[in-house]
Amino acid sequence: MKKNRIRRLTELSLVCAASLTVFVVEMYIPMPIPVPGVKLGLANVFTCFAAYRYRAGETSAVVTARVLLGALFAPDPTSLLYSAVGASLALAVMLPLSRGCKKVPLTSILGAAAHNTGQIAAAFLITRTPQIFYYLPILLLSVCVTGAFTGILAGILIKKLPGIRDE
Amino acid sequence: MKKKINVTTVAYAVAALVSAIGIIGTILFLFNGKKEFVEIVSDGEVIYRIDISDRANDGDYVVEFEGRQNVVTVSGGSVRVTYAQCPDQICVKTGELRSMIPIVCLPNKLIVRFADPPAGSDPPDVIQ
């Protein structure tokens, strides 16, 4: 019994570490579109994987840890707020979807869409200018592309990595 | 007969809606919205309101937030952020302000947007 909990904890830590690494590295990849919030969203690969593989509480723990640790690496401390809001919304969408929807890229796209929408909403609260919502359509378009891509990657992970059976 | 709502179908519908908003919104917003006046907003406050069609207002407008500077340059009817002390430089890379989509520097809480001329205006610049 205890051995399984340790195995599960180790697994979750690995997923979190992978997510965090990818999150930090991605910060240094320049995107051709100069829009705040447009990025590959590679960390979502692991969030999606966790949503399909683990329980809701476990997935939330992985994401929370990644958001908090990721803030340590970000040059701008307020980005923690954007990250937190975006990730919360993304989880709220992806956790139920992972139970009901078999198509991983679809879950990934909707999760990423929720993530970016949350970030724009947070940016609006901080800058208090409604014009920032004009960025939303462009973000949603980019999300359809990047979300599908990360979803396909997550799907490959889900298929190829064997589930840990409780012994 | 009981009809069960398929989650996947709903998900597809929402994704289609997201794409539609993305495409229609981008077309609507990207090519419209140019106006004669420009507002430079720092931390929620309008710092400058400039008539960019007036050549006399050409120049560099410096805004500072928490010790970090952004320089907004007005020249020949175009507005852009030419210098910014911020980590992502998105504001500089955005280039010229060309639609209702504003130039934002999120770390420095700076927004540059088109605006209507103030009703009954006197000076072309509003300096706070």
Interface residues (C-beta under 8 A of the other chain):
Chain A: P34 V35 P36 P75 D76 T78 P96 L97 R99 G100 C101 K102 K103 L106 T107 I109 L110 A113 A123 I126 T127 R128 T129 Q131 I132 Y134 Y135 L136 P137 I138 L139 L140 L141 V143 C144
Chain B: V7 T8 A11 Y12 V14 A15 V18 S19 I21 G22 I23 I24 G25 T26 L28 F29 L30 V41 D43 G44 C86 P87 D88 I90 K93 T94 G95 S99 M100 I101 P102 V104 L106 P107 K109 I111 R113
